[in-house]
Amino acid sequence: MKIKDITNYLEELAPLKYAEDFDNVGLLVGSHQTTVTNVLVTLDTLEETIDEAISKNCNLIISFHPIIFGGLKKLNGNSYVERVVLKAIKNDVAIYATHTALDNSASGVSAKIGEVLGLQNLKILIPKKGIIKKLTTYVPESNALKLKKSLFDAGAGTIGNYTECSFLNEGISTFKGNEKANPVIGKSGTLTHQKEQQITVTFESRHEETVLKALKENHPYEEVAFEVVTTENYHQNIGMGMIGELPNEMEETEFLHFIKSTMQTDCVRHSKLLDKKIKKVAVLGGSGSFAISNAIKAGADAYVSADFKYHEFFKAEKSILIADIGHYESEQFTKKLLVDYLTKKFSNFAIVLSQKSTNPIYYI
């Protein structure tokens, strides 16, 4: 089993195309062609994480956070990042990170929080924009059915709960090949009129390579006329955060004690109590202050996330209860999510849950 086999499967859950532009995801250290011994799953990759991987005969670390975030200009061991990378390379340990690719997955970090809290009717809080692409191409009528099927098989034409979605339009195309052309229809140097069908399909950006490959392999023409555009549509099943409902409404103080216990945190910082029942809850793993307005707009009674600054608690605007449970605490169950996912597929080597806490914050 190669590292590529593991990462290909992992990217079915969290495609790298889902990641935010600022992020650094994928295989950060090592080669995709390396044979895997065992896999260690962790939230962060520190020096002690490398030591744990070595002790457990794991030559691949699946980490939520990327150890290399900005560009590295030197490797002298002067920072913890440089020391981790050097130790990993020296000991032939590969490092792969999922981060915001998993954050934006409908079965990712925030969905896991929702599951732990027992939320029902979960849906994406902030659907992702710019991830739906549209392909338009033109093909002779006799080849249209075959081409459409190949595009569907490659991942195009899925909209929500519907598959094989397309739009067809009939028309007449014209073309004239030069002396180097070898047209399937007509002759070089002669203007040809051909009855064709215009096919339009949408697809997720992660499928672009396979969709275009299917187009070119199954289109009869020597030169294929097509265009791909990125739409402004939001993808309702991809994005940051989740929102759902508690099975039974709670008093605010009861809810705060509930999340403190359930999310295993020593401290919950929260906005002013509003003397209202908590039923609809928005959650977002990690630093989530940017989504306060989204939670309010979605009608959430409470918003559970982390890393809120002083002035950001004022953004509750007396309409929502903001609860800061801590960055590590909000993402701690992600390790289990990844282990469970990988274990379903791979049984010929160990998928090891890291026993090291990488939380850099302590409470007194």
C-alpha positions, -999 to +999 in steps of 0.1 A: +000+000+000+014+033-011+009+067+006-010+077-025-036+050-019-042+064+016-044+100+005-066+093-025-092+077-001-088+105+024-095+130-004-128+114-011-138+127+024-119+160+022-109+169-014-080+193-015-101+216-037-123+222-007-095+239+012-094+277+016-069+296-006-047+307+023-043+271+035-015+245+029-030+210+027-020+177+012+013+158+014+037+183+030+067+159+037+075+127+019+067+109-014+033+096-026+051+065-037+064+054-003+051+021+010+031+026+042+040+007+074+014+022+098-005+055+101-005+079+130-035+103+132-030+136+151-043+172+154-009+187+152+026+175+142+052+183+169+086+168+176+070+144+202+045+134+175+074+123+152+088+104+182+054+087+188+052+078+151+087+062+152+080+043+184+048+029+168+064+021+134+043+047+116+059+063+086+029+084+077+013+110+099-022+123+090-024+156+108-053+180+109-032+212+111-004+217+086+031+220+102+042+240+072+018+269+068+038+298+054+068+293+031+100+279+047+131+297+035+156+277+055+159+244+075+183+251+103+163+238+132+159+273+147+121+270+151+098+241+162+085+240+126+120+235+111+129+209+138+097+189+131+104+189+093+140+180+098+132+151+122+105+138+099+128+138+069+157+122+088+134+094+100+116+089+067+082+099+082+057+115+058+033+142+069-001+149+053-025+177+064-063+181+058-072+213+077-097+235+059-104+207+033-119+187+062-134+219+077-154+224+045-165+187+042-202+180+051-188+150+071-159+169+086-149+188+117-181+207+124-203+177+116-184+158+142-191+185+168-227+183+159-227+146+163-210+148+197-236+174+208-264+153+195-277+179+171-303+169+146-312+181+111-276+193+105-268+215+075-240+236+063-238+270+081-218+289+054-221+272+020-189+275-001-189+298-031-169+294-063-166+256-062-192+248-089-180+249-125-200+248-157-189+231-189-204+239-223-195+219-254-208+211-289-211+176-304-228+160-334-262+146-325-251+110-331-224+113-304-243+133-278-256+104-257-222+087-254-205+119-245-231+128-219-227+095-202-189+098-201-193+132-185-217+119-159-194+090-151-165+115-146-185+134-119-204+160-139-242+166-138-248+161-100-269+188-083-278+181-047-298+149-046-301+147-084-277+131-109-273+131-147-284+167-149-277+185-182-291+210-206-293+203-244-298+228-272-297+221-309-281+243-335-258+245-366-221+248-362-197+259-389-160+252-393-133+251-420-100+232-415-067+244-430-043+222-450-030+205-418-064+196-404-079+161-405-116+167-399-139+138-390-167+155-409-162+176-440-130+183-459-101+206-453-104+240-469-142+236-472-167+254-450-188+228-433-222+232-417-230+205-391-261+199-370-249+197-334-261+196-298-249+220-272-244+202-239-241+221-206-233+204-173-221+216-139-195+198-117-175+204-086-140+219-092-123+187-078-137+168-108-123+192-135-094+170-146-115+139-150-144+157-166-121+173-193-103+140-198-137+123-205-147+151-228-116+149-250-115+111-250-152+107-260-156+136-284-153+127-320-137+159-333-100+165-338-103+199-320-129+200-293-148+233-288-157+238-251-156+264-223-154+260-186-165+288-163-166+291-125-200+300-113-210+323-084-233+297-070-230+284-034-226+247-029-252+238-002-233+206+008-198+221+011-187+248+035-178+260+069-197+252+101-230+234+107-263+243+122-288+219+138-312+214+166-310+199+201-334+171+207-349+191+236-344+228+243-323+239+273-320+268+296-289+289+288-269+279+319-279+243+314-266+245+278-233+260+288-227+233+314-237+207+288-212+218+262-185+222+289-190+186+299-196+171+264-168+190+247-144+182+276-132+217+281-120+234+314-134+267+304-163+282+284-162+319+277-196+332+267-215+364+259-243+379+280-271+355+290-304+365+272-329+346+293-340+325+263-342+288+256-315+272+235-328+249+207-311+258+174-273+256+177-245+266+152-211+251+156-177+257+139-144+240+147-114+262+153-113+300+150-149+309+142-155+346+150-159+354+113-192+334+113-211+352+141-233+370+116-240+338+097-251+321+129-274+350+137-288+351+102-295+314+103-316+319+134-293+301+158-300+305+196-264+297+204-231+296+185-203+273+197-168+279+184-134+293+196-109+321+196-133+350+201-116+383+209-130+408+235-149+430+211-163+401+191-186+391+220-204+424+215-214+411+180-239+388+198-261+419+195-285+406+222-298+380+198-275+350+202-254+332+229-218+330+219-198+302+235-160+299+232-149+264+242-113+266+231-096+259+198-081+225+206-113+215+224-135+223+194-113+201+171-103+173+195-128+148+181-114+152+146-087+126+153-113+100+160-133+110+129-102+104+107-093+071+124-128+057+120-129+068+084-095+052+075-101+020+094-132+012+074-111+010+042-076-002+054-071-033+076-037-046+064-019-021+087-026-001+118-044+032+119-031+046+152-049+074+172-022+096+187-022+096+225-003+129+227-022+160+236-010+189+214-030+215+231-007+245+238-032+262+262-035+253+299-059+266+325-054+271+362 
